[in-house]
Every structure is written in C-alpha cells, then in structure tokens.
Amino acid sequence: SDCLGCLRNTSVATSTNALQTWMRWGAEVFGYDRLERLTTVVTRKIVSWH
C-alpha cells in the first residue's frame, strides 16, 4: 500500500507539472478562452479515469 501511495503522489505531481506546461503552451497557441474550454474537457476526462 505504501508503493501505491507513492505512485499516486508521483502521478499527481506529474499531472500538475504537465497541466502547468499545457497551460503555458496552450495559452500561446489557442488563446485563453479556447484553452479554458479545452482544459475543462481534458480535466473531466482525467478525473473520470481516476
């Protein structure tokens, strides 16, 4: 169970870093309005996987 906790924490940290990178990149490419809608869709998908 300790290993599972580690994995879960690592994946959350990785997701957070990925999300921040995505936000910076996406804001430049798409602009903030479209990025917000995309991020909402992606976040819902990620949440539904967990």
Secondary structure, DSSP 8 states (H G I E B T S, - for coil): -HHHHHHHHHHHHHHHHHHHHHHHHHHHHH-HHHHHHHHHHHHHHHHHH-
